[in-house]
């Protein structure tokens, strides 16, 4: 009886521990959600055509080899005007960069067809 209670308690605790990803890799799906909320008014996010022409389309950033992951992280963490500084968390910056980079993968896949 006592053992069973302890086992149940252990099981309960094990399922309650939040799953922390081992790497701090960005989540592209979350990045897309953030981009559609915060970036879409200026940048072309995906194929939504409501952006200004002064800001580069995210797909264009993904296709440009000069815009490396490190470069994008640096820029989004510390942008210069006219882009506002959103004070995003490091995780959100990673998510956004993962999303932007994923657009490049799609493009390469299409080009390879
Ligand atoms: C108010 C308009 C505006 C918003 C909102 C905005 N940006 Fe920008 N962004 C710009 C402009 C304009 C540039 C080009 C600046 C330049 O070339 O000097 C830019 C440039 C960038 C660049 C670098 C481009 C390069 O070629 O070096 C990245 C990356 C970027 N934005 C990401 C984002 C992300 C991610 C968001 C949302 C969290 C966002 N931007 C929201 C206006 C905006």
py3Dmol code that shows the C-alpha trace and the ligand (Angstrom):
import py3Dmol

protein = """\
ATOM      1  CA  UNK A   1       0.000   0.000   0.000  1.00  0.00           C
ATOM      2  CA  UNK A   2       2.687   2.491   1.032  1.00  0.00           C
ATOM      3  CA  UNK A   3       4.798   1.410  -1.908  1.00  0.00           C
ATOM      4  CA  UNK A   4       1.894   1.885  -4.257  1.00  0.00           C
ATOM      5  CA  UNK A   5       1.299   5.386  -2.923  1.00  0.00           C
ATOM      6  CA  UNK A   6       4.957   6.227  -3.391  1.00  0.00           C
ATOM      7  CA  UNK A   7       4.905   4.858  -6.923  1.00  0.00           C
ATOM      8  CA  UNK A   8       1.852   6.908  -7.740  1.00  0.00           C
ATOM      9  CA  UNK A   9       3.502   9.995  -6.258  1.00  0.00           C
ATOM     10  CA  UNK A  10       6.629   9.373  -8.330  1.00  0.00           C
ATOM     11  CA  UNK A  11       4.553   8.909 -11.454  1.00  0.00           C
ATOM     12  CA  UNK A  12       2.618  12.076 -10.709  1.00  0.00           C
ATOM     13  CA  UNK A  13       5.802  14.104 -10.240  1.00  0.00           C
ATOM     14  CA  UNK A  14       7.383  12.661 -13.378  1.00  0.00           C
ATOM     15  CA  UNK A  15       4.465  13.743 -15.526  1.00  0.00           C
ATOM     16  CA  UNK A  16       4.387  17.211 -13.970  1.00  0.00           C
ATOM     17  CA  UNK A  17       8.012  18.128 -14.665  1.00  0.00           C
ATOM     18  CA  UNK A  18       7.893  20.549 -17.584  1.00  0.00           C
ATOM     19  CA  UNK A  19       9.664  19.274 -20.654  1.00  0.00           C
ATOM     20  CA  UNK A  20      12.608  21.574 -21.197  1.00  0.00           C
ATOM     21  CA  UNK A  21      14.141  21.068 -24.599  1.00  0.00           C
ATOM     22  CA  UNK A  22      17.786  20.068 -24.358  1.00  0.00           C
ATOM     23  CA  UNK A  23      18.845  22.617 -26.935  1.00  0.00           C
ATOM     24  CA  UNK A  24      17.637  26.196 -27.133  1.00  0.00           C
ATOM     25  CA  UNK A  25      16.646  25.656 -30.742  1.00  0.00           C
ATOM     26  CA  UNK A  26      13.897  27.907 -31.988  1.00  0.00           C
ATOM     27  CA  UNK A  27      10.400  26.723 -32.728  1.00  0.00           C
ATOM     28  CA  UNK A  28       9.523  27.823 -36.256  1.00  0.00           C
ATOM     29  CA  UNK A  29       5.769  27.433 -35.716  1.00  0.00           C
ATOM     30  CA  UNK A  30       5.892  29.728 -32.697  1.00  0.00           C
ATOM     31  CA  UNK A  31       8.095  32.126 -34.655  1.00  0.00           C
ATOM     32  CA  UNK A  32       5.497  32.260 -37.392  1.00  0.00           C
ATOM     33  CA  UNK A  33       2.809  33.162 -34.857  1.00  0.00           C
ATOM     34  CA  UNK A  34       4.941  35.978 -33.442  1.00  0.00           C
ATOM     35  CA  UNK A  35       5.860  37.214 -36.917  1.00  0.00           C
ATOM     36  CA  UNK A  36       2.205  37.342 -37.937  1.00  0.00           C
ATOM     37  CA  UNK A  37       1.495  39.482 -34.924  1.00  0.00           C
ATOM     38  CA  UNK A  38       4.517  41.793 -34.663  1.00  0.00           C
ATOM     39  CA  UNK A  39       6.330  41.869 -37.969  1.00  0.00           C
ATOM     40  CA  UNK A  40       3.640  41.593 -40.622  1.00  0.00           C
ATOM     41  CA  UNK A  41       2.834  45.309 -40.662  1.00  0.00           C
ATOM     42  CA  UNK A  42       6.205  46.021 -42.287  1.00  0.00           C
ATOM     43  CA  UNK A  43       7.645  42.737 -43.560  1.00  0.00           C
ATOM     44  CA  UNK A  44       6.179  40.254 -45.954  1.00  0.00           C
ATOM     45  CA  UNK A  45       5.631  37.276 -43.662  1.00  0.00           C
ATOM     46  CA  UNK A  46       4.931  34.149 -45.666  1.00  0.00           C
ATOM     47  CA  UNK A  47       2.926  35.381 -48.651  1.00  0.00           C
ATOM     48  CA  UNK A  48       0.790  37.993 -46.930  1.00  0.00           C
ATOM     49  CA  UNK A  49       0.978  41.038 -49.199  1.00  0.00           C
ATOM     50  CA  UNK A  50       0.264  43.742 -46.618  1.00  0.00           C
ATOM     51  CA  UNK A  51       3.819  44.871 -45.904  1.00  0.00           C
ATOM     52  CA  UNK A  52       5.654  48.084 -46.708  1.00  0.00           C
ATOM     53  CA  UNK A  53       8.275  47.923 -49.415  1.00  0.00           C
ATOM     54  CA  UNK A  54      11.006  49.333 -47.156  1.00  0.00           C
ATOM     55  CA  UNK A  55      11.350  46.216 -45.059  1.00  0.00           C
ATOM     56  CA  UNK A  56      12.775  43.075 -46.652  1.00  0.00           C
ATOM     57  CA  UNK A  57      10.434  40.096 -47.067  1.00  0.00           C
ATOM     58  CA  UNK A  58      11.296  37.283 -44.668  1.00  0.00           C
ATOM     59  CA  UNK A  59      11.606  34.885 -47.589  1.00  0.00           C
ATOM     60  CA  UNK A  60      14.207  37.227 -49.122  1.00  0.00           C
ATOM     61  CA  UNK A  61      16.178  37.230 -45.858  1.00  0.00           C
ATOM     62  CA  UNK A  62      16.068  33.435 -45.820  1.00  0.00           C
ATOM     63  CA  UNK A  63      17.379  33.272 -49.374  1.00  0.00           C
ATOM     64  CA  UNK A  64      20.305  35.642 -48.680  1.00  0.00           C
ATOM     65  CA  UNK A  65      23.412  33.742 -47.531  1.00  0.00           C
ATOM     66  CA  UNK A  66      24.753  36.935 -45.919  1.00  0.00           C
ATOM     67  CA  UNK A  67      21.863  36.861 -43.421  1.00  0.00           C
ATOM     68  CA  UNK A  68      23.203  34.062 -41.283  1.00  0.00           C
ATOM     69  CA  UNK A  69      21.495  32.748 -38.188  1.00  0.00           C
ATOM     70  CA  UNK A  70      23.857  34.786 -36.023  1.00  0.00           C
ATOM     71  CA  UNK A  71      23.257  37.911 -38.053  1.00  0.00           C
ATOM     72  CA  UNK A  72      19.461  37.549 -37.815  1.00  0.00           C
ATOM     73  CA  UNK A  73      19.586  36.895 -34.069  1.00  0.00           C
ATOM     74  CA  UNK A  74      21.776  39.937 -33.578  1.00  0.00           C
ATOM     75  CA  UNK A  75      19.528  42.143 -35.653  1.00  0.00           C
ATOM     76  CA  UNK A  76      16.242  41.032 -34.112  1.00  0.00           C
ATOM     77  CA  UNK A  77      17.668  41.350 -30.584  1.00  0.00           C
ATOM     78  CA  UNK A  78      19.020  44.783 -31.309  1.00  0.00           C
ATOM     79  CA  UNK A  79      17.451  46.285 -34.429  1.00  0.00           C
ATOM     80  CA  UNK A  80      18.132  49.758 -35.663  1.00  0.00           C
ATOM     81  CA  UNK A  81      15.506  52.303 -36.759  1.00  0.00           C
ATOM     82  CA  UNK A  82      13.066  52.410 -38.395  1.00  0.00           C
ATOM     83  CA  UNK A  83      12.426  48.964 -36.992  1.00  0.00           C
ATOM     84  CA  UNK A  84      11.150  49.120 -33.408  1.00  0.00           C
ATOM     85  CA  UNK A  85      12.959  47.265 -30.643  1.00  0.00           C
ATOM     86  CA  UNK A  86      10.450  44.720 -29.399  1.00  0.00           C
ATOM     87  CA  UNK A  87      12.491  43.629 -26.368  1.00  0.00           C
ATOM     88  CA  UNK A  88      11.866  40.016 -27.278  1.00  0.00           C
ATOM     89  CA  UNK A  89      13.090  37.189 -25.097  1.00  0.00           C
ATOM     90  CA  UNK A  90      15.975  35.132 -26.368  1.00  0.00           C
ATOM     91  CA  UNK A  91      13.606  32.211 -26.945  1.00  0.00           C
ATOM     92  CA  UNK A  92      11.297  34.351 -29.077  1.00  0.00           C
ATOM     93  CA  UNK A  93      14.258  35.614 -31.091  1.00  0.00           C
ATOM     94  CA  UNK A  94      15.315  31.977 -31.649  1.00  0.00           C
ATOM     95  CA  UNK A  95      11.767  31.098 -32.702  1.00  0.00           C
ATOM     96  CA  UNK A  96      11.618  33.966 -35.172  1.00  0.00           C
ATOM     97  CA  UNK A  97      14.992  33.090 -36.663  1.00  0.00           C
ATOM     98  CA  UNK A  98      13.970  29.428 -36.936  1.00  0.00           C
ATOM     99  CA  UNK A  99      10.849  30.554 -38.782  1.00  0.00           C
ATOM    100  CA  UNK A 100      12.723  32.907 -41.140  1.00  0.00           C
ATOM    101  CA  UNK A 101      15.316  30.222 -41.880  1.00  0.00           C
ATOM    102  CA  UNK A 102      12.595  27.638 -42.492  1.00  0.00           C
ATOM    103  CA  UNK A 103      11.315  29.804 -45.350  1.00  0.00           C
ATOM    104  CA  UNK A 104      14.705  29.351 -46.997  1.00  0.00           C
ATOM    105  CA  UNK A 105      14.502  25.582 -46.679  1.00  0.00           C
ATOM    106  CA  UNK A 106      11.138  25.606 -48.412  1.00  0.00           C
ATOM    107  CA  UNK A 107      12.542  27.711 -51.186  1.00  0.00           C
ATOM    108  CA  UNK A 108      15.502  25.397 -51.694  1.00  0.00           C
ATOM    109  CA  UNK A 109      13.159  22.423 -51.746  1.00  0.00           C
ATOM    110  CA  UNK A 110      11.075  24.090 -54.441  1.00  0.00           C
ATOM    111  CA  UNK A 111      14.177  24.997 -56.471  1.00  0.00           C
ATOM    112  CA  UNK A 112      15.414  21.412 -56.263  1.00  0.00           C
ATOM    113  CA  UNK A 113      12.268  20.043 -57.840  1.00  0.00           C
TER     114      UNK A 113
END
"""
ligand_1 = """\
43
LIG
C 7.746 49.402 -38.199
C 8.123 48.516 -39.275
C 8.830 47.211 -38.917
C 8.410 46.217 -38.065
C 7.117 46.172 -37.267
C 9.415 45.190 -38.137
N 10.427 45.550 -38.971
Fe 12.088 44.430 -39.405
N 12.776 45.961 -40.584
C 12.069 47.094 -40.914
C 12.832 47.868 -41.886
C 12.381 49.179 -42.523
C 14.028 47.152 -42.119
C 15.179 47.549 -43.031
C 16.148 48.357 -42.228
C 17.413 48.647 -42.983
O 17.640 48.042 -44.022
O 18.154 49.489 -42.487
C 13.952 45.953 -41.275
C 14.935 44.995 -41.232
C 14.823 43.766 -40.597
C 15.841 42.726 -40.578
C 17.229 42.794 -41.151
C 17.268 42.976 -42.603
C 18.656 43.059 -43.164
O 18.702 42.991 -44.364
O 19.654 43.202 -42.474
C 15.320 41.681 -39.884
C 15.998 40.339 -39.605
C 14.015 42.073 -39.427
N 13.734 43.347 -39.876
C 13.194 41.284 -38.672
C 12.001 41.713 -38.108
C 11.205 40.922 -37.194
C 11.542 39.499 -36.759
C 10.132 41.670 -36.842
C 8.999 41.305 -35.884
C 9.406 40.903 -34.552
C 10.251 42.949 -37.528
N 11.391 42.925 -38.284
C 9.339 43.997 -37.421
C 10.845 47.486 -40.426
C 10.103 46.770 -39.494
"""
view = py3Dmol.view(width=600, height=400)
view.addModel(protein, "pdb")
view.setStyle({"model": 0}, {"cartoon": {"style": "trace"}})
view.addModel(ligand_1, "xyz")
view.setStyle({"model": 1}, {"stick": {}})
view.zoomTo()
view.show()
